[in-house]
Amino acid sequence: MYIQAAADLEWKDPPTGYYLGEVKEKILWTDHETGAIVTLMKFPPGPLDKKHRHPKANQWDFWITGKLKEGDH
């Protein structure tokens, strides 16, 4: 297990290809045995990604500011 201070990391492009905007992330924690990660993510305003599921997700994301709308609201 490895924990990294956010201030020591640069924003990077996420490895997935489904985001519609300029999404950036910092990976703060990784468990190399399970593949679990904790990220700090930066999203621009507006639509962010295509409708999708995460049936085997092993990632925690935290929202610091802003609002998230899901679905057709």
N, C-alpha and C positions, 0 to 999 in steps of 0.2 A: 504494500500500500504506500502511496506517495501523495503528500499534500503540498501544494504550491501556493505562495502568496500571489493574489491577483495583480498587485502593483508590479510584480516582477515579470509578468507575462505580456506579450503583445497580442492584439486582436488578430485572429486568423479566420480564414474561410472554413466553415464546417465541411466535413468530408462528404456529406450527402448532397445530392443534386436536385432536391425538390423545392428549395426555397425560391420564391419569386423576386425577392428583393436582396439588398446588400446586407445579409445577415452575417454577423461575426460572432466568434466565441473564444472564450478562454477556458481551457480544461484545468480545473482546480484540483481535482482528485481522481486518481485512477486505481482500480483494483485489477492488477494484471491477471490474477487467477480467474476472476469471474467476468472480466470485461466491463464491469460497472464504472461509470464516470459521473462526476458532478461538474457542471459547466456554469459559467456566467455568460449569458448571451445578450447581444445587442441587436435589436430589431428596428428597422426604419418604420415610420407610419405607413399604414395601408395594408393591402393583402400580402400575406407572407408565404404561404405555401399551398400546395394542392391538397385536396382532401385525401387523407391517408390514415393508416392505423399503425400501431406499434405493438403487435401481439407478443413480442418477446423483448420489449424495451428493458434496458438495464442502465438508465440514465436519469439523473435528477437535474432539473433546471429551476432556477429561482428568478422571479421577477422582482426587480428593485423598484422601478417606477413604471408608470404607464398602465394601460388597460389591455386586456385580451378579450376578444369576442370570438366565440366559436359558432360554427354553423351559419345558418341564414338569418341572422339577427339584424 
